[in-house]
Amino acid sequence: MRLICVSGIKGSGKTTLIKALIRKAAELDKPSAVIVNESGEEAYDDAFINDLKLPVEYLRGG
């Protein structure tokens, strides 16, 4: 199992990178999952993850 951790400041391209990685994994028929550690005031936009029917786990509080 490979684990890729993505972090960075707001607007740095984290979601864009995650989308690209998930799409590439899907093209290669590799299983994927997403763990979201979101502690900000705005909710994480996971519509693209749901479209690919990936498991999503949320961790709150850092």
C-alpha positions in Angstrom: 0.0 0.0 0.0 1.2 3.5 -0.9 0.3 6.5 1.1 0.5 10.0 -0.3 0.2 12.9 2.0 -0.7 16.3 0.5 -0.5 19.5 2.5 0.0 23.2 1.8 -1.4 26.6 2.2 -4.8 27.7 0.7 -4.6 28.1 -3.0 -1.4 26.1 -3.5 -3.0 23.4 -5.7 -3.6 20.6 -3.3 -7.0 19.7 -4.6 -5.8 19.9 -8.2 -3.0 17.5 -7.4 -5.3 15.1 -5.5 -7.7 15.0 -8.5 -4.9 14.3 -10.9 -3.5 11.5 -8.7 -7.0 9.9 -8.3 -7.8 10.1 -12.0 -4.4 8.5 -12.9 -4.9 5.7 -10.4 -8.4 5.1 -11.9 -6.9 5.0 -15.4 -4.4 2.4 -14.2 -7.2 0.4 -12.5 -5.5 0.9 -9.1 -7.7 1.2 -5.9 -7.7 4.5 -4.1 -9.2 6.0 -1.0 -9.1 9.5 0.5 -8.6 10.6 4.1 -9.6 14.2 4.7 -8.1 16.0 7.7 -10.0 19.3 7.4 -9.8 21.7 10.3 -10.8 24.9 8.5 -14.1 26.7 8.5 -14.9 25.7 4.9 -16.1 22.2 4.2 -14.0 20.0 1.9 -15.4 19.7 -1.6 -15.5 16.0 -2.2 -17.9 15.9 -5.2 -15.1 14.6 -7.6 -14.3 11.8 -5.1 -17.9 10.8 -4.9 -18.2 10.7 -8.7 -15.4 8.1 -8.7 -17.1 6.2 -5.8 -14.0 6.2 -3.6 -14.1 5.6 0.1 -13.7 8.8 2.1 -12.8 9.1 5.7 -12.9 12.4 7.6 -10.6 13.2 10.5 -11.6 16.3 12.5 -9.5 18.3 14.9 -6.1 17.9 13.2 
